[in-house]
Amino acid sequence: MNSTDGKRAAVLGSPVTHSLSPVIHRAAYRALGLDWSYEAIEVNSQQLPAFLSEMDESWAGLSLTMPLKETVVGLLDNVDEMAARVRAVNTILPRPGGLLGTNTDIYGMVTGLAAAGLQSAYSATILGAGATARSAVAVAAALGVLSITVCARSAEAAADVCAVAADFGMAASARGLEPAAGLMNADVVFSTLPGDIASNWVRVIGSGVGALQDVSYYPWPTPLAAIWPTAVIASGRDLLLWQAAEQVHLMTGFAAPIPQMRAALDAV
């Protein structure tokens, strides 16, 4: 038995029953020989403070999904620099100094896009303006993007994402969600919208040669991915896998068993 056996972890969110995180994390624990548990727990923003206050030493960490990635920031003892810059935490780690918030979505998108064939870019379009969109800004910065366009229903939310982009040194402009020709021809397009809403952009997809990061993973392919003109596509399943792999590493201290995690995800 491993000395770290008996730990537990979970994904919190509302709704959360659809989450595939338990499937991936449990596969990792089996492969690593850890007698750990991982479950999905329904927790909304109002319930989150009480949940965090009741965490004890049995916890190895938490994954967060909507709507908790932003609301959790002010509830933690520490937030690492990158998560603080994008104001989005998807991972909580118990540490000697208290609860630490970090963001593995950024790692997940960078790694997924690299695996799809994208190493650098100069322009980007982001559809949506939530926590994942702000994480996408950090990904764009890591790729070397110089200019970015943020498309969102809320002008205030789009301006907020643009402000994050400016903090990373990128020129940024905000637009509404009305599909516009040309915006899909950026070097990389990040769709953080539900697949049915993003489908409105299908009619303006041109013959560009850019990459697509679509954070949706069910059903797959999304309408955008189904007709994307290049093969450089990272799916929400890729994001889910790689962000979870980094979470496993951070929570367990071991390298994530990627083949076993991928096989468990593919079997769903």
C-alpha positions in Angstrom: 0.0 0.0 0.0 1.2 3.5 -0.8 1.7 5.8 2.2 -0.6 8.3 0.6 -3.5 5.9 0.4 -6.9 6.9 1.8 -7.0 10.4 0.4 -10.0 11.8 -1.4 -10.6 14.4 -4.1 -13.7 15.7 -5.9 -15.0 18.0 -8.6 -17.4 20.7 -7.3 -19.9 22.6 -9.4 -23.5 23.2 -10.2 -24.6 21.3 -12.3 -21.9 18.7 -11.9 -23.5 15.3 -12.6 -22.4 15.4 -16.2 -18.8 15.8 -15.3 -16.3 13.2 -16.7 -13.6 14.2 -14.2 -14.4 11.2 -11.9 -13.8 8.8 -14.8 -10.4 10.3 -15.6 -9.1 10.8 -12.0 -10.2 7.3 -10.8 -8.4 5.7 -13.8 -5.3 7.6 -12.8 -5.5 6.4 -9.2 -5.9 2.8 -10.3 -2.9 3.1 -12.6 -0.8 4.7 -9.8 -1.9 2.1 -7.3 -3.5 4.6 -5.0 -6.5 3.7 -2.9 -8.0 7.2 -3.4 -11.6 8.3 -4.0 -12.9 10.9 -6.4 -16.5 12.0 -6.7 -18.7 14.7 -8.2 -20.4 16.9 -5.6 -23.1 19.4 -6.3 -22.0 22.7 -4.7 -23.1 26.2 -5.8 -21.5 29.5 -5.1 -23.5 30.0 -1.9 -22.6 26.6 -0.5 -18.9 26.8 -1.4 -17.6 28.8 1.7 -19.0 26.2 4.1 -17.7 23.3 2.1 -14.2 24.7 2.0 -14.2 25.5 5.8 -15.0 21.9 6.5 -12.2 20.3 4.5 -9.8 18.3 6.6 -6.5 16.5 6.1 -8.1 13.6 4.2 -8.5 15.9 1.2 -5.8 15.8 -1.5 -7.5 18.5 -3.7 -10.5 19.7 -5.5 -11.4 20.4 -9.1 -13.8 23.2 -9.9 -16.3 23.7 -12.7 -19.0 26.3 -13.3 -19.9 28.5 -11.6 -17.1 28.3 -9.0 -13.9 29.2 -10.9 -14.3 32.9 -10.3 -16.3 33.0 -7.0 -13.7 30.9 -5.2 -10.8 33.3 -5.6 -11.6 35.4 -2.6 -12.2 32.3 -0.4 -8.7 30.9 -0.6 -5.6 31.5 1.5 -3.4 31.8 -1.5 -3.8 32.0 -5.3 -0.9 31.5 -7.6 0.2 34.3 -10.0 -1.3 33.0 -13.2 -4.7 32.1 -11.7 -4.8 35.5 -10.1 -4.0 37.3 -13.4 -6.9 35.5 -15.2 -9.1 35.4 -12.0 -10.0 31.8 -12.7 -9.2 28.9 -10.3 -10.1 25.3 -11.4 -7.9 23.5 -8.8 -7.6 23.8 -5.0 -4.7 22.2 -3.2 -4.4 21.9 0.5 -0.9 23.2 1.5 0.9 24.0 4.8 -0.1 27.6 4.3 -3.8 26.8 3.7 -5.8 26.3 0.6 -4.0 27.2 -2.7 -5.8 28.0 -5.9 -4.3 27.3 -9.3 -5.4 27.0 -12.9 -4.7 23.8 -14.9 -7.1 24.8 -17.7 -4.3 27.0 -19.1 -1.9 24.0 -19.2 -4.6 21.9 -20.7 -5.3 24.2 -23.6 -1.6 24.8 -24.3 -0.8 21.1 -24.3 -3.9 20.1 -26.3 -3.2 22.7 -29.0 0.5 21.7 -29.1 -0.6 18.0 -29.6 -2.9 19.2 -32.4 0.0 20.9 -34.1 -0.1 24.6 -32.9 3.1 25.9 -31.4 2.7 29.7 -32.0 0.2 32.2 -33.2 0.0 36.0 -33.8 -3.8 36.6 -33.8 -6.7 35.1 -31.8 -10.4 35.3 -31.6 -12.2 34.3 -28.4 -15.9 33.4 -28.4 -17.4 34.0 -24.9 -16.2 36.0 -21.9 -16.3 33.8 -18.8 -13.6 32.3 -16.7 -12.5 29.9 -19.4 -12.2 32.8 -21.9 -9.9 34.6 -19.5 -7.8 31.4 -19.2 -7.7 31.4 -23.0 -6.1 34.8 -22.9 -3.2 33.3 -21.0 -2.9 30.5 -23.6 -2.9 33.1 -26.4 -0.1 34.9 -24.6 1.9 31.7 -24.2 1.5 31.2 -28.0 2.9 34.6 -28.8 -0.4 36.2 -29.8 -0.1 40.0 -30.4 -3.8 40.9 -31.1 -7.0 39.4 -29.8 -10.7 39.9 -30.5 -13.2 39.0 -27.8 -16.8 38.3 -28.9 -19.5 38.2 -26.2 -23.1 39.0 -25.6 -22.2 41.2 -22.7 -20.1 44.3 -23.7 -19.0 44.6 -20.0 -17.8 41.0 -19.9 -16.0 41.3 -23.2 -14.3 44.5 -22.0 -13.2 42.6 -18.9 -11.5 39.9 -20.9 -9.9 42.6 -23.1 -8.5 44.2 -19.9 -6.9 40.8 -19.0 -5.4 40.6 -22.5 -4.0 44.1 -22.1 -2.3 43.0 -18.9 -0.6 40.3 -20.9 0.6 42.9 -23.4 -1.8 42.1 -26.2 -3.8 44.6 -28.3 -7.5 43.6 -27.7 -10.9 44.6 -29.1 -14.4 43.7 -28.0 -17.3 42.8 -30.2 -20.8 41.4 -29.8 -21.8 37.8 -30.5 -23.2 38.5 -33.9 -21.1 36.3 -36.3 -18.8 38.4 -38.5 -16.8 37.3 -41.5 -13.0 37.3 -41.0 -13.0 36.7 -37.2 -12.8 32.9 -37.8 -9.6 33.4 -39.9 -7.4 34.2 -36.8 -4.4 32.0 -36.2 -6.3 30.4 -33.3 -10.0 30.6 -32.4 -11.1 29.7 -28.9 -14.7 28.8 -28.6 -15.8 28.8 -24.9 -19.5 28.8 -25.8 -21.9 25.9 -25.6 -21.9 24.0 -28.9 -25.4 25.1 -29.9 -24.6 28.8 -29.4 -21.3 28.6 -31.2 -23.0 26.9 -34.1 -24.2 30.4 -35.2 -20.6 31.0 -36.3 -20.6 28.1 -38.7 -21.9 30.3 -41.6 -18.9 32.7 -41.4 -16.2 30.1 -41.3 -14.0 30.8 -44.3 -11.0 29.0 -45.8 -8.6 30.1 -43.1 -5.7 28.0 -42.0 -6.0 28.6 -38.2 -6.4 26.3 -35.3 -9.6 25.7 -33.2 -9.8 25.2 -29.4 -13.4 24.2 -28.8 -14.0 23.7 -25.0 -17.2 21.7 -25.6 -16.8 17.9 -25.5 -20.3 16.5 -25.8 -21.6 15.9 -28.4 -18.4 15.8 -30.4 -17.7 17.0 -33.0 -19.4 20.3 -32.3 -20.9 22.1 -35.3 -17.8 24.3 -35.5 -15.3 21.4 -35.3 -17.3 19.3 -37.8 -16.6 21.8 -40.7 -13.4 23.4 -39.5 -11.2 23.8 -42.6 -7.9 22.6 -40.9 -7.0 19.5 -38.9 -5.5 21.6 -36.1 -8.3 21.1 -33.6 -8.2 20.7 -29.9 -11.4 19.5 -28.4 -13.0 19.9 -25.0 -12.0 16.3 -24.3 -8.4 17.1 -25.0 -8.7 20.0 -22.5 -10.4 17.8 -20.0 -7.7 15.2 -20.3 -4.7 17.5 -20.0 -6.0 19.7 -17.3 -6.9 16.6 -15.3 -3.4 15.2 -15.9 -1.8 18.3 -14.3 -4.3 18.1 -11.4 -3.3 14.5 -10.8 0.4 15.5 -10.8 -0.3 18.3 -8.4 -2.5 16.3 -6.0 -0.5 13.0 -6.0 3.1 14.1 -6.7 3.3 11.5 -9.4 3.5 11.9 -13.2 0.0 11.4 -14.6 -0.6 8.0 -16.3 -1.8 9.6 -19.6 -2.5 6.4 -21.6 -4.8 5.0 -18.9 -6.6 8.3 -18.4 -7.1 8.7 -22.1 -8.4 5.1 -22.4 -10.9 5.7 -19.7 -12.1 8.9 -21.3 -12.4 7.3 -24.8 -14.4 4.5 -23.3 -17.2 6.9 -22.2 
